Amino acid sequence: MKVKVQSFAGTDAADIELNDEVFGLDPRADILHRVVTWQLEKRRATARGTRERADVARTGKKLGRQKGGGVARHGDRRAPVFIGGGKAHGARVRDFNPSLNKKVRALGLKMALSSHAKAGSLIVMDALTVDGNKTKSLKGDLAKLGWGNRALVIDGDAVETSFVLAAGNLREVDVLPAIGANVYDIIKADTLVLTRAAVEKLEARFNG
């Protein structure tokens, strides 16, 4: 699959050949759903577990007579009404991390990339250098390129510093290094923007 390489200067560089095994797959909704569900579950945090009545190390001896003492009838000191007693209906540690096969996760990422390639919403940039690190300059370039309402920009090992500084105040632009590419952010974006370095890193990630 050949894609034109664009630049902020408005000139097209030489075409780049994308690997069909990474960018040419037919997306499957069931695979994408499984990977996105797994990814969002991995983000969930659990409450810190509290000690309930069975977890408190206190005597189990009955405090006094069942009747005739003139006080409430308690069984032991583990009751929640006592200081140091167990928590009633306390928070419990829950496992929100379902397992998902690595091959399915890799396949989901390939399909997410392929979905943008097939829809024509994949843009490959020669570089992300912004003159003067200025947001105003970048907004002008984006208006000419037409990146849509929400764009995800993925660079190589590290994102170009001038682009990060210029895009910091733009809500419609999200930035990631190649190692952070994930299914949820990719399919959520209207436009996927990759640099040459990002294409090389992603293809090497699956072929390595």
N, C-alpha and C positions, 0 to 999 in steps of 0.2 A: 504494500500500500504506500503510495507516494503522497506526501503532503508538502505544500509550499511553506518555506521558512520565512517568517515575517520579521520586521524590525520596527523600532519606534520611529525610524527615519522615513518610514512609508515605502521603502523599497523591498522587493522580494529577493531573497538570496536563493541559492540553489535548492532544489527540492531535496527532501530527506526521505529515505526509504524506511518505513516502519515495519517491524517484524509482525507478520500476520498471526503468529502464535501468541502474541501479546495484545495486539491491537485489532485483530481481525476475527475474533470469536463472536458467535451469536449469543447475546446475553440471555440468561435464564433467570426469570423472576424468583424461582425457588432458591437458587444458589445465592443470589444477592440478598434475599430476605434472611436466609440463615446466617450469612456473614454479618449483616448489619445488626441483627438481633444479638449475636454473640459479642460484637463490638460494644454495643450499648450496655449489655449486661456487665461487661468487664469494667465499665466506668462506675458502676454503682458501688457505693460504700456501705458498709454495714455498721450498725451501732456497736458500741463496746458492751460486751456482755456483763450483766450484773449477777450478783450472787443471790439466788433464791433460797427458799427455806431449806431445801435439801443440801445446799452448798455451804451453809454456815456451820462452822465447827463450834457448837455450843452444847451444853448438856441437854440430854433428852429426858432428864428426870422431871417428873410432875412437880410443879411448884408447891402445891399444897392439896388440902382436901378438896374434893369436888364440891361439897356443900358445907355450909357452916362457917366459912372463913370470913364472910362479909366482903369478899372481893370477887372480881371476875374469875371465871373458871378457865384457867389456861393449862395446856398440856406440857409445854416446855418453853425454853427461852429463845427458841428459833422463830417464834411468831413475829410477824412484821410489825406488831404494835410496840415491840420492845426495841430500845436502842441497841444496835448491833445485831438485830434479827435479820432474817432474810427478806429480800425485796419481794413484794407481792406483784405478780404479773410483770416482772422486770424485763428489760430489753435483752434479747438473745442474739447471739452471733448467727448470721445467716450467710449461706454460700450463694452468691450471685454470679459465680464464674463457671458457666457451663463449658465443657470442653468442645472443641471443634477441630477436626482433622486439618493438619497443615496444608494438605493438598486442596482441600475445599476452600480454605482461606486464600491460597494463592490463586485458585481458579476464580474466586469471587473478585479479586483485584484485577485480574486480566479482563474479566467481563465488564467491570466498571469502566476500565479504560476503553474497551472496545465499544461500549455503548455511546461514548462521546465521539469516537471516530466514525461510527456508522451514522450518527445523527448530524454530523458535520459541525459539531460544536467543539472540536479539538483544534487548538491553535498551537503551532510550534514557533517559538521565538529564537532568533539568533543569539540575543543577549538581553539582559534586563537593566542595563545601565541607564540611569536617569540623570540628565544634566542638572548639576547643582543640588541634587537630592531634594528637589522642590515638588511638593504635592500639586501645585498649579500646573507645572510642566507635565507631570504624569497624567493629570486629568485631561489635558489637551490631547495627549497621545492616545488615551483610551477612547476618547470621543471619535478619533479618526479610525481606530482599529475595530470598534464596536464589539466590546467584550460582553455585553449584556448586563443584566441587573445584578448578577452575582458570579464572580469569577474566582476560580481556585488556581493559583499560580504555584507551580512546582519547579524548583531549581535543582541543581546538583547536590554536592556534599553540603554546601551552605548557600543560602540565598544571598544574591547580590546586595551588598550593604546599602548602596544608594537607592535601590528599589524598596528595600524594607523601610528606610527612613521616609521616602516619598509616599508610600502606600499606608503608612501607619494611621493616618486620619481618614482613610477611605473605607467605609463600612462594606462597600460592595466588592472589595478585594481581600481574599484570604491568601496567606503565603505559607508554604511548607517546603522543607528540604525533601529530597527524593526519598530518604529513609523514612519520612513521616507519612508517605502516601498511604491512604487508607480508603476503603470502600465507601464509608459513610460520607466523608467530606467530598469525595469525587462525585457521587451521584446526586448530592445535594446542590452542587454548583450548576449554574446554567451553562457556563463555558469553562472548559479545562484548558489551561495554558501551560505548556511544557517548554522548557529550554532544550537546546541540543544536549546539554549535559544531563538533564533529567531523563531524556529518552535513553541515553546510553546507560545510565545507572539502572533504570527500570528494566531494560532488556537484559542487562548483565545479572540483575537480581534473580530473574527467572531462568536464565541459562547457566547460572553458576551452580 
